[in-house]
Each structure stands twice: as C-alpha cells, then as structure tokens.
C-alpha cells in the first residue's frame, strides 16, 4: 500500500472518531440533562451537523464528491442515542 493512501486512511479515521465522539456526547447531553429553553433541540441539531461535517471531511480528505448518500448517516446516530436514552 502506498504511503499517501495510508495517510488518507489515518487522517479519515482520526477525523471521524474525534468528531463523532463529540457528536455522540452532544446527543447524549441533550437527551439526558439539557432542559433549559431549546437546549435539547439545539444540541440534537449540533450533533447532526457535526456528523455531517465528519462525513464531508472524510470525503474531502479522500478527494471524493460531496454528493453521497453517506450524509443520511449523520441524523441516524444521534437519533439512536435519543432512542436508547429516552425511550428505553
């Protein structure tokens, strides 16, 4: 495997893991503790946006088109967190 390909894999995995960790933390915080004003909805929206930015960043690192169905994954992960925390 070429060094450039390995660099792209490492950068993509680091970006995805760090940003998705923050996205999950925001979704969990919104589902458990934020009841002031619109904080719950705001944290959910921010976690979805962070997920979309992670997908966009990985696509840009690998020099792929930004038009992809992978953007549908961004709202799924925070929604699963909300389901598991609030309704289970």
C-alpha positions as CSV (number, residue, x, y, z in Angstrom):
1,X,0.0,0.0,0.0
2,X,1.3,3.5,-0.8
3,X,2.1,5.9,1.9
4,X,-0.4,8.5,0.6
5,X,-3.2,6.0,0.9
6,X,-2.2,5.2,4.4
7,X,-2.1,8.9,5.3
8,X,-5.6,9.3,4.0
9,X,-6.9,6.3,6.0
10,X,-5.3,7.5,9.2
11,X,-6.5,11.1,8.8
12,X,-10.0,9.9,7.9
13,X,-10.2,7.6,10.8
14,X,-8.9,10.2,13.3
15,X,-11.3,12.9,11.9
16,X,-14.3,10.5,12.0
17,X,-13.6,9.2,15.5
18,X,-12.9,12.6,17.1
19,X,-15.8,14.4,15.5
20,X,-18.3,11.5,16.0
21,X,-17.3,11.2,19.7
22,X,-18.2,14.9,20.2
23,X,-21.4,14.3,18.2
24,X,-22.4,11.4,20.4
25,X,-21.6,13.4,23.5
26,X,-23.8,16.3,22.5
27,X,-26.6,13.9,21.6
28,X,-26.3,12.2,25.0
29,X,-26.1,15.5,26.8
30,X,-29.2,16.8,25.1
31,X,-31.1,13.6,25.8
32,X,-30.2,13.5,29.5
33,X,-29.6,16.8,31.0
34,X,-30.4,19.9,28.9
35,X,-33.9,21.1,29.7
36,X,-33.4,24.9,29.5
37,X,-35.2,26.6,26.7
38,X,-34.3,25.0,23.4
39,X,-31.1,23.4,24.6
40,X,-32.3,19.8,23.9
41,X,-33.2,20.5,20.3
42,X,-30.2,22.7,19.8
43,X,-27.8,20.0,21.0
44,X,-29.5,17.5,18.7
45,X,-29.2,19.8,15.7
46,X,-25.5,20.4,16.5
47,X,-24.8,16.7,16.8
48,X,-26.4,16.1,13.4
49,X,-24.3,19.0,11.9
50,X,-21.1,17.6,13.4
51,X,-21.9,14.2,11.9
52,X,-22.5,15.8,8.5
53,X,-19.2,17.7,8.9
54,X,-17.4,14.4,9.7
55,X,-18.8,12.8,6.5
56,X,-17.8,15.9,4.5
57,X,-14.3,15.9,5.9
58,X,-13.7,12.3,5.1
59,X,-15.0,12.8,1.6
60,X,-12.7,15.9,1.1
61,X,-9.6,14.1,2.5
62,X,-10.2,11.3,0.0
63,X,-10.9,13.7,-2.8
64,X,-14.4,12.3,-3.5
65,X,-17.6,14.1,-4.4
66,X,-19.6,15.6,-1.6
67,X,-22.8,14.3,-3.1
68,X,-23.3,11.0,-1.4
69,X,-25.9,9.0,0.5
70,X,-23.5,8.8,3.5
71,X,-25.0,12.1,4.7
72,X,-28.0,10.1,5.7
73,X,-25.9,8.6,8.5
74,X,-25.5,11.9,10.2
75,X,-29.0,12.1,11.7
76,X,-29.2,8.3,12.4
77,X,-26.5,8.2,15.1
78,X,-27.9,11.0,17.3
79,X,-31.4,9.6,16.8
80,X,-30.3,6.2,18.1
81,X,-28.7,7.9,21.1
82,X,-32.0,9.7,21.8
83,X,-34.0,6.5,21.4
84,X,-31.7,4.5,23.7
85,X,-31.5,7.2,26.4
86,X,-35.1,8.5,26.4
87,X,-37.3,5.6,25.4
88,X,-35.5,2.5,26.8
